[in-house]
């Protein structure tokens, strides 16, 4: 059985370090609404047909979802 947190761990992927910087910038600008902003940006690029930027913003959105969890996700060292 896959738990909700295990599922989050499996969908988490960041291709570039700059995506983490963008996520941090969104958090500082929008607070908890950063997830919604990342989702809006991903939709925008999907509508433009830019699949690469769409995927980047979806990754950032998923990363922000994990950051807002009250529990650790993944391996704790």
C-alpha positions as a Markdown table, in Angstrom:
| # | Residue | x | y | z |
|---|---|---|---|---|
| 1 | Unk | 0.0 | 0.0 | 0.0 |
| 2 | Unk | 1.4 | 3.4 | -1.0 |
| 3 | Unk | 0.9 | 6.1 | 1.6 |
| 4 | Unk | 0.3 | 9.7 | 0.7 |
| 5 | Unk | 3.8 | 10.7 | 1.7 |
| 6 | Unk | 5.4 | 7.8 | -0.2 |
| 7 | Unk | 3.5 | 8.9 | -3.3 |
| 8 | Unk | 4.9 | 12.5 | -2.8 |
| 9 | Unk | 8.4 | 11.1 | -2.6 |
| 10 | Unk | 7.9 | 9.2 | -5.9 |
| 11 | Unk | 6.7 | 12.3 | -7.8 |
| 12 | Unk | 9.4 | 14.6 | -6.5 |
| 13 | Unk | 12.1 | 15.4 | -9.1 |
| 14 | Unk | 14.1 | 18.6 | -9.8 |
| 15 | Unk | 16.1 | 18.6 | -13.0 |
| 16 | Unk | 18.1 | 21.9 | -12.3 |
| 17 | Unk | 19.3 | 23.7 | -9.2 |
| 18 | Unk | 17.7 | 26.9 | -10.7 |
| 19 | Unk | 14.3 | 25.4 | -10.1 |
| 20 | Unk | 14.9 | 25.3 | -6.4 |
| 21 | Unk | 16.0 | 29.0 | -6.5 |
| 22 | Unk | 12.7 | 29.7 | -8.4 |
| 23 | Unk | 10.7 | 27.9 | -5.8 |
| 24 | Unk | 12.4 | 29.9 | -3.0 |
| 25 | Unk | 11.7 | 33.1 | -4.8 |
| 26 | Unk | 8.0 | 32.2 | -5.2 |
| 27 | Unk | 7.8 | 31.3 | -1.5 |
| 28 | Unk | 9.3 | 34.7 | -0.5 |
| 29 | Unk | 6.9 | 36.6 | -2.9 |
| 30 | Unk | 3.7 | 34.6 | -2.4 |
| 31 | Unk | 4.0 | 32.7 | 0.8 |
| 32 | Unk | 1.6 | 29.7 | 0.9 |
| 33 | Unk | 0.1 | 30.9 | -2.4 |
| 34 | Unk | 3.4 | 30.0 | -4.1 |
| 35 | Unk | 1.9 | 26.6 | -5.1 |
| 36 | Unk | -1.0 | 28.2 | -6.8 |
| 37 | Unk | 1.4 | 30.6 | -8.6 |
| 38 | Unk | 3.6 | 27.7 | -9.8 |
| 39 | Unk | 0.4 | 25.9 | -11.0 |
| 40 | Unk | -0.7 | 29.0 | -12.9 |
| 41 | Unk | 2.7 | 29.3 | -14.6 |
| 42 | Unk | 2.7 | 25.7 | -15.6 |
| 43 | Unk | -0.8 | 26.1 | -17.1 |
| 44 | Unk | 0.4 | 29.2 | -19.0 |
| 45 | Unk | 3.2 | 27.3 | -20.6 |
| 46 | Unk | 1.0 | 24.3 | -21.4 |
| 47 | Unk | -1.4 | 26.6 | -23.2 |
| 48 | Unk | 1.5 | 28.1 | -25.2 |
| 49 | Unk | 2.6 | 24.5 | -26.2 |
| 50 | Unk | 5.9 | 24.9 | -24.4 |
| 51 | Unk | 6.2 | 21.4 | -22.9 |
| 52 | Unk | 9.7 | 21.9 | -21.4 |
| 53 | Unk | 8.7 | 25.0 | -19.4 |
| 54 | Unk | 5.4 | 23.3 | -18.5 |
| 55 | Unk | 7.3 | 20.4 | -17.0 |
| 56 | Unk | 9.7 | 22.7 | -15.1 |
| 57 | Unk | 6.9 | 24.6 | -13.5 |
| 58 | Unk | 5.1 | 21.3 | -12.6 |
| 59 | Unk | 8.3 | 20.1 | -10.9 |
| 60 | Unk | 8.5 | 23.3 | -9.0 |
| 61 | Unk | 4.8 | 23.0 | -8.0 |
| 62 | Unk | 5.4 | 19.5 | -6.7 |
| 63 | Unk | 8.5 | 20.6 | -4.9 |
| 64 | Unk | 6.5 | 23.3 | -3.1 |
| 65 | Unk | 3.8 | 20.9 | -2.1 |
| 66 | Unk | 6.5 | 18.7 | -0.4 |
| 67 | Unk | 8.0 | 21.8 | 1.3 |
| 68 | Unk | 4.7 | 22.6 | 2.9 |
| 69 | Unk | 4.2 | 19.2 | 4.5 |
| 70 | Unk | 4.5 | 19.0 | 8.3 |
| 71 | Unk | 6.4 | 15.8 | 8.1 |
| 72 | Unk | 9.7 | 14.7 | 6.6 |
| 73 | Unk | 9.4 | 13.1 | 3.2 |
| 74 | Unk | 12.1 | 10.7 | 2.1 |
| 75 | Unk | 15.2 | 9.6 | 3.8 |
| 76 | Unk | 16.2 | 11.5 | 7.0 |
| 77 | Unk | 20.0 | 11.6 | 7.8 |
